Amino acid sequence: MAHAIERMKKFWEKELYRQVCLFILSLMMKKPKARDRILETAAKLFHERGYSEVGINEIIDKADTAKATFYQHFPSKQSLCAAWLEEMHRRSETRHRDILDGPGTAIEKIDTYFANLGTFMEASDFRGCPYSNTGAVIDEECACLMQKIEEHKIAIRNFFHRLTSQFAHSDRRSREVGDALFLLYSGAAVEAQNLRSLWPVEAARRSAAELCHLEEAPVPK
């Protein structure tokens, strides 16, 4: 009797383990939620081809969702684009905080930031900044998108200001050097995209390093 009970116990332990594994596997195999699928699909298409070149019907088709479901989550293509820009901005701000809180000097962090721009441009096949690309194809009727783009650009500019404040000679110089770095960074991204080449990023990186080291040097008395 005791042996039979023990066998039954082991059987149900194995069966429970099997059911748990099947449940976990079913969760892993489930499709992402409709909103996530739509957003992920739009992000890929917007980045590859640009906001103006992608239609709602294509997004619905490739996201494998119904039109009614799409409009339940996003009232318009513009609201979908706004959600995409917001998500990228959130990730960018997280990265900025990690850099600011991480090890290394401010100048080293600036140099790495420019180096990472080159990595991004190459990995994305020189498609450039999604915010700049979107801004180039919208008009004043897309005020919500224009606001998202401006907020992102201001955040990058402020990121450089926070770094330059750690070695600049004054608050005024911190703003000036930070602005110069922001323009070097933005210009390098645009020209790398136009020329499909890394040399604009590499040149901007060298100029940024020179500017930072000049600013860091003691002021002659």
C-alpha positions, 0 to 999 in steps of 0.5 A: 500500500505504502509503495503504491502511494509513493508511486502515485505521489511521484506520478503526480509530481511529474505530472504537475511538473509537466503541466507547469512546463507546458503552461510556461511554454504556452506563455512564451509562445503567445503573441505579444499583445496587439498594442505591442505588435502594432508599435513594434511593427510601426517602429521597424517600418518608420525607421526603415522607410520613414513616417510619410512612406508607411501607411496604416493598412500596411502596419495593420497587415504586418502586425497581424491585427484587425483594423478595429483593434488598431484604432482601439489603441491608436486613433490615428497614424500620428498618435502611433508615431507619437507613441513610437517617439515617446518610447525611443525618448524614454530609452534615450533618457535611461541611457543618458542617466546610466552614462551620467551615473556611470564610471569615467570622466565627463570628457571620456563619456562625451568621447564614448557618446560620439563613438556610439553614434558611429556604431548606431549609424553603421548598425542602422545602415546609415538611416540617421536620426529617427527624430530628424527624419520624421521632422523633415516630412511633417508640417505644422498640422503635426504639432504633437510630433513636432513637440516630441521631436523638440523635447528629444533634441532639448534633452540631448542638448541638456545632456551635453550641458550636464557633462560640460558643467563638470569641467568648463570654466564657468556656467556660460562656458558650460552652455557654450561648449555644450551647445557646440558639442550638440551641434557637432553631434547632430551635424555628424549624424546628418552628414553621415546619413547623407554620405553613407560614411562614418568619416563625419562622425569620426571628424566630429569626435576628434573636434569634440575631444579637442574642444573639451581638452582646450576647455579643461586646460587651466586658464592662463593667469 
